């Protein structure tokens, strides 16, 4: 066993191929057991959601506000059939088309909300954590106060202020996105500020100061790239919350009108009376779309959160690949190679993080 260990120490590190270093592929290779199953299942759902949103004009059999075709009106509350695979709503819209187009609306809100919140939260977090002083104290108090507001209540207020009671596509999307942004900014601010406070005490930051680098260069050239490694974790979890907030706005009547865009929460609101009448298809499929989209992003976020802990990842990897001991108490050379290689990769990641 000692001979094999000495050989591994003397041997040069093996460089992994480019495809194995792709972020998603790298995380899948790191995961094991149930964790890998959760990550793969979440990624599958998210990919289907993204493809559905991007190719909605091709996949949807009708437009999101279309009520007629060559054969005439669709009719209201028709059950699933060959013409309308998921039936029609009380307003006479095709359920399948509304579900597919609704994914595109949800994707728009997620992208706008996350981009705005990341830009503002990261900027404030870096400046607050690096400069400190009275500015840091004021920003911390303000972000804590904003974070105390209920998400949906703030979204309703912002929707009324921005749209003025008119729920058009652009106004509705930006109303939901900005209201979600205001709530998400404190989350990004807290994470980036904590990382900035830790990183600014590192030796390379002190060296940059000695060499005469300006505060702006240190913050945005040296600290920022090292403080944003945990953002993908927050992104996936906040994306699911953005979908729920958008659906809540639509369900309460502050969403987007059906003639402007398709929205799952609005369709659920209009199907409440259908449930008591035994008309199940108008509510099941929009609700299922919300559940699956949120479930997929949550699974990805929780899996990435586990993989971000090197100690947890090393322990699971070692438990899953540690070979059985032979009669003399030594392990087989081939199996020990995998374990030592994994431990070396994890130790290098720990050094990079520190």
C-alpha positions as CSV (number, residue, x, y, z in Angstrom):
1,X,0.0,0.0,0.0
2,X,2.9,2.4,0.8
3,X,4.6,1.6,-2.5
4,X,1.5,2.5,-4.4
5,X,1.0,5.7,-2.5
6,X,4.7,6.7,-3.2
7,X,4.2,6.1,-6.9
8,X,1.1,8.3,-7.0
9,X,3.0,11.1,-5.2
10,X,5.8,11.0,-7.7
11,X,3.6,10.6,-10.8
12,X,2.5,13.8,-12.6
13,X,-1.2,14.8,-12.2
14,X,-3.4,13.4,-14.9
15,X,-5.2,16.1,-16.9
16,X,-8.8,15.4,-17.4
17,X,-10.3,15.8,-21.0
18,X,-12.1,19.0,-21.9
19,X,-15.5,17.4,-22.0
20,X,-15.1,16.2,-18.4
21,X,-14.4,19.8,-17.2
22,X,-17.7,21.2,-18.5
23,X,-19.6,22.4,-15.4
24,X,-22.6,20.2,-15.7
25,X,-20.6,17.1,-16.7
26,X,-18.2,17.8,-13.9
27,X,-20.9,17.9,-11.3
28,X,-22.5,14.7,-12.6
29,X,-19.2,12.9,-12.4
30,X,-18.6,14.1,-8.9
31,X,-22.0,12.9,-7.6
32,X,-22.7,9.3,-6.5
33,X,-25.7,7.2,-5.6
34,X,-29.0,8.9,-4.8
35,X,-27.3,12.3,-5.2
36,X,-26.5,11.5,-8.8
37,X,-30.1,10.3,-9.4
38,X,-31.5,13.6,-8.0
39,X,-29.1,15.7,-10.1
40,X,-29.8,13.8,-13.4
41,X,-33.6,13.9,-12.8
42,X,-33.5,17.6,-12.1
43,X,-31.3,18.3,-15.1
44,X,-33.6,16.3,-17.3
45,X,-36.7,18.2,-16.2
46,X,-34.9,21.6,-16.5
47,X,-33.7,20.7,-20.1
48,X,-37.2,19.8,-21.1
49,X,-38.5,23.0,-19.7
50,X,-35.9,25.1,-21.5
51,X,-36.4,23.3,-24.8
52,X,-40.2,23.7,-24.5
53,X,-39.8,27.4,-23.8
54,X,-37.3,28.0,-26.6
55,X,-39.3,26.0,-29.2
56,X,-42.8,27.0,-28.1
57,X,-43.8,28.4,-31.5
58,X,-42.9,25.1,-33.1
59,X,-44.3,22.8,-30.4
60,X,-47.6,24.5,-29.7
61,X,-50.4,23.4,-32.1
62,X,-52.1,26.8,-31.7
63,X,-51.4,30.3,-30.5
64,X,-51.7,31.2,-26.8
65,X,-54.8,33.4,-27.6
66,X,-56.2,31.5,-30.6
67,X,-59.9,30.6,-30.3
68,X,-60.7,29.4,-33.8
69,X,-59.2,27.4,-36.6
70,X,-60.3,26.2,-40.1
71,X,-63.2,24.2,-38.5
72,X,-64.6,27.1,-36.5
73,X,-64.5,27.9,-32.8
74,X,-62.7,25.6,-30.4
75,X,-65.5,25.5,-27.9
76,X,-65.3,25.9,-24.1
77,X,-64.4,23.2,-21.7
78,X,-64.1,20.4,-24.3
79,X,-62.5,17.2,-22.9
80,X,-59.2,15.9,-24.4
81,X,-59.6,14.7,-27.9
82,X,-57.6,14.2,-31.1
83,X,-58.1,17.8,-32.0
84,X,-57.2,19.2,-28.6
85,X,-55.0,16.7,-26.8
86,X,-55.4,18.3,-23.4
87,X,-58.9,19.8,-23.9
88,X,-59.9,23.4,-23.9
89,X,-60.4,26.0,-21.1
90,X,-63.5,27.8,-20.0
91,X,-62.4,30.7,-22.3
92,X,-62.1,28.4,-25.3
93,X,-58.3,28.3,-25.4
94,X,-56.4,25.1,-26.2
95,X,-54.9,23.8,-22.9
96,X,-51.8,22.2,-24.5
97,X,-50.9,25.4,-26.3
98,X,-51.4,27.5,-23.2
99,X,-49.1,25.2,-21.2
100,X,-46.4,25.3,-23.8
101,X,-46.5,29.0,-24.3
102,X,-46.6,29.5,-20.5
103,X,-43.1,28.0,-20.2
104,X,-41.8,30.8,-22.4
105,X,-43.4,33.4,-20.2
106,X,-41.9,31.8,-17.1
107,X,-38.5,31.7,-18.7
108,X,-38.7,35.4,-19.6
109,X,-39.5,36.3,-16.0
110,X,-36.7,34.1,-14.6
111,X,-34.0,35.5,-16.9
112,X,-35.0,39.1,-16.3
113,X,-35.3,38.7,-12.5
114,X,-32.1,36.8,-12.0
115,X,-30.0,39.1,-14.2
116,X,-31.3,42.2,-12.4
117,X,-30.9,40.7,-8.9
118,X,-27.4,39.3,-9.6
119,X,-26.2,42.6,-11.1
120,X,-27.5,44.7,-8.1
121,X,-26.8,42.2,-5.4
122,X,-23.3,41.3,-6.4
123,X,-22.3,45.0,-6.9
124,X,-23.6,46.0,-3.5
125,X,-22.1,43.0,-1.8
126,X,-18.6,43.5,-3.1
127,X,-18.6,47.2,-2.4
128,X,-20.1,46.8,1.1
129,X,-17.8,43.9,2.1
130,X,-14.6,45.5,0.8
131,X,-15.1,49.1,2.0
132,X,-16.9,48.4,5.3
133,X,-17.6,51.2,7.7
134,X,-20.8,53.2,7.8
135,X,-21.7,52.2,4.2
136,X,-21.6,48.5,5.1
137,X,-23.8,49.0,8.1
138,X,-26.4,51.0,6.2
139,X,-26.6,48.5,3.4
140,X,-26.9,45.6,5.8
141,X,-29.8,47.2,7.6
142,X,-31.6,48.1,4.4
143,X,-31.2,44.6,2.9
144,X,-32.4,43.0,6.1
145,X,-35.5,45.3,6.1
146,X,-36.3,44.5,2.4
147,X,-35.8,40.8,3.1
148,X,-38.4,40.9,5.9
149,X,-41.2,41.9,3.4
150,X,-43.4,39.0,2.2
151,X,-42.4,38.1,-1.4
152,X,-45.9,37.9,-2.8
153,X,-47.2,41.0,-1.1
154,X,-44.3,43.0,-2.5
155,X,-44.9,41.5,-5.9
156,X,-48.5,42.6,-5.9
157,X,-47.6,46.2,-4.9
158,X,-44.9,46.4,-7.6
159,X,-47.2,44.9,-10.2
160,X,-49.9,47.6,-9.5
161,X,-47.3,50.4,-9.5
162,X,-45.6,49.3,-12.7
163,X,-48.5,48.2,-14.8
164,X,-51.1,50.6,-13.6
165,X,-53.7,47.9,-13.7
166,X,-52.9,46.9,-17.3
167,X,-51.3,43.5,-17.5
168,X,-49.6,43.5,-20.9
169,X,-46.8,41.2,-21.8
170,X,-43.8,43.5,-21.3
171,X,-45.4,45.3,-18.3
172,X,-46.5,42.0,-16.7
173,X,-43.1,40.3,-17.2
174,X,-41.2,43.3,-15.8
175,X,-43.6,43.8,-12.9
176,X,-43.1,40.2,-11.8
177,X,-39.3,40.3,-12.5
178,X,-38.7,43.6,-10.7
179,X,-40.8,42.6,-7.7
180,X,-38.8,39.3,-7.5
181,X,-35.6,41.2,-8.0
182,X,-36.2,43.4,-5.0
183,X,-36.6,40.3,-2.8
184,X,-33.6,38.4,-4.3
185,X,-31.1,41.3,-4.0
186,X,-30.6,40.8,-0.2
187,X,-29.8,37.1,-0.8
188,X,-27.1,37.8,-3.3
189,X,-25.9,40.7,-1.2
190,X,-25.4,38.5,1.9
191,X,-23.5,35.8,0.1
192,X,-21.2,38.1,-1.8
193,X,-20.6,40.3,1.2
194,X,-19.6,37.4,3.4
195,X,-17.2,36.0,0.7
196,X,-15.7,39.5,0.1
197,X,-15.0,40.0,3.8
198,X,-13.2,36.6,3.9
199,X,-11.3,37.1,0.6
200,X,-10.1,40.6,1.3
201,X,-7.9,39.2,4.2
202,X,-6.1,36.8,1.8
203,X,-2.4,37.3,0.9
204,X,-3.0,38.0,-2.8
205,X,-5.3,41.0,-1.9
206,X,-2.6,42.4,0.4
207,X,0.0,41.9,-2.4
208,X,-2.2,43.8,-4.8
209,X,-2.5,46.7,-2.3
210,X,1.3,46.8,-1.9
211,X,1.8,46.9,-5.7
212,X,-0.4,50.0,-5.8
213,X,-3.6,48.5,-7.3
214,X,-6.7,50.7,-6.9
215,X,-9.7,49.7,-4.8
216,X,-11.8,49.3,-7.9
217,X,-9.3,47.0,-9.6
218,X,-9.0,44.9,-6.4
219,X,-12.7,44.6,-6.0
220,X,-13.8,43.8,-9.5
221,X,-10.6,42.1,-10.8
222,X,-9.4,40.0,-7.9
223,X,-12.2,39.6,-5.4
224,X,-15.2,39.4,-7.6
225,X,-14.1,36.4,-9.6
226,X,-13.4,34.5,-6.4
227,X,-16.5,35.6,-4.5
228,X,-19.1,34.5,-7.2
229,X,-18.5,30.7,-7.1
230,X,-21.6,30.0,-5.1
231,X,-23.9,32.0,-7.4
232,X,-25.1,29.0,-9.5
233,X,-26.5,27.4,-6.3
234,X,-28.5,30.5,-5.5
235,X,-29.6,30.9,-9.1
236,X,-31.2,27.5,-9.3
237,X,-33.1,27.9,-6.0
238,X,-34.2,31.5,-6.8
239,X,-35.4,30.4,-10.3
240,X,-37.9,28.0,-8.8
241,X,-39.1,30.8,-6.4
242,X,-39.5,33.1,-9.3
243,X,-41.9,30.7,-11.0
244,X,-44.0,30.4,-7.9
245,X,-44.2,34.1,-7.5
246,X,-45.2,34.6,-11.1
247,X,-47.9,31.9,-10.7
248,X,-49.1,33.5,-7.5
249,X,-49.5,36.9,-9.2
250,X,-51.5,35.3,-12.0
251,X,-53.6,33.3,-9.6
252,X,-54.6,36.4,-7.6
253,X,-55.5,38.3,-10.8
254,X,-52.4,40.5,-11.0
255,X,-50.7,38.5,-13.8
256,X,-50.7,38.8,-17.5
257,X,-53.9,38.8,-19.5
258,X,-54.5,35.8,-21.8
259,X,-54.5,38.0,-24.9
260,X,-51.0,39.2,-24.1
261,X,-49.2,36.0,-23.1
262,X,-49.9,32.6,-21.6
263,X,-49.4,32.3,-17.9
264,X,-49.9,29.2,-15.7
265,X,-51.2,31.0,-12.6
266,X,-53.9,32.8,-14.6
267,X,-55.1,29.5,-16.1
268,X,-55.3,28.0,-12.6
269,X,-57.4,31.0,-11.5
270,X,-59.9,30.5,-14.3
271,X,-60.2,26.8,-13.7
272,X,-61.3,27.0,-10.0
273,X,-65.0,26.7,-10.9
274,X,-64.3,23.8,-13.3
275,X,-63.0,21.6,-10.5
276,X,-66.3,21.4,-8.7
277,X,-68.0,20.5,-12.0
278,X,-65.7,17.5,-12.7
279,X,-63.8,19.3,-15.4
280,X,-60.3,18.4,-14.3
281,X,-58.1,19.0,-17.4
282,X,-58.2,22.8,-17.2
283,X,-56.4,22.8,-13.8
284,X,-54.3,19.6,-13.7
285,X,-52.0,20.4,-16.6
286,X,-51.1,24.0,-15.7
287,X,-50.6,22.9,-12.1
288,X,-48.5,20.0,-13.2
289,X,-46.3,22.3,-15.3
290,X,-45.7,24.5,-12.3
291,X,-44.9,21.5,-10.0
292,X,-42.5,19.9,-12.5
293,X,-40.6,23.1,-13.3
294,X,-40.1,24.0,-9.6
295,X,-39.2,20.4,-8.8
296,X,-36.6,20.2,-11.5
297,X,-34.8,23.4,-10.4
298,X,-35.0,22.5,-6.8
299,X,-33.4,19.1,-7.3
300,X,-30.6,20.7,-9.3
301,X,-30.1,23.4,-6.7
302,X,-30.0,20.9,-3.7
303,X,-27.6,18.6,-5.5
304,X,-25.2,21.4,-6.4
305,X,-25.4,22.6,-2.8
306,X,-24.3,19.2,-1.6
307,X,-21.5,19.0,-4.2
308,X,-20.2,22.4,-3.2
309,X,-19.1,21.0,0.2
310,X,-15.7,19.3,-0.5
311,X,-15.8,17.3,2.8
312,X,-19.2,15.9,2.1
313,X,-18.3,15.1,-1.5
314,X,-15.0,13.4,-0.4
315,X,-16.8,11.3,2.2
316,X,-19.5,10.1,-0.2
317,X,-16.9,9.4,-2.9
318,X,-14.6,7.4,-0.6
319,X,-17.5,5.5,0.9
320,X,-18.8,4.5,-2.6
321,X,-15.4,3.6,-4.2
322,X,-13.3,2.3,-1.3
323,X,-12.2,-1.2,-2.1
324,X,-12.5,-4.2,0.2
325,X,-9.4,-5.2,2.1
326,X,-7.6,-8.4,1.0
327,X,-6.3,-11.2,3.3
328,X,-3.2,-9.3,4.2
329,X,-5.1,-6.1,5.0
330,X,-3.9,-4.3,1.8
331,X,-6.3,-3.1,-0.9
332,X,-6.0,-3.9,-4.5
333,X,-3.6,-1.6,-6.5
334,X,-6.2,-0.6,-9.1
335,X,-8.9,0.4,-6.7
336,X,-6.4,2.3,-4.5
337,X,-5.5,4.3,-7.6
338,X,-9.1,5.6,-7.9
339,X,-9.4,6.5,-4.3
340,X,-6.0,8.4,-4.2
341,X,-6.8,10.2,-7.4
342,X,-10.2,11.3,-6.1
343,X,-8.7,12.5,-2.9
344,X,-6.0,14.5,-4.8
345,X,-8.7,16.1,-6.9
346,X,-10.7,17.1,-3.8
347,X,-7.6,18.5,-2.1
348,X,-6.7,20.6,-5.1
349,X,-10.3,22.0,-5.1
350,X,-9.9,22.8,-1.4
351,X,-6.7,24.7,-2.1
352,X,-8.4,26.6,-5.0
353,X,-11.3,27.6,-2.8
354,X,-9.0,28.8,0.0
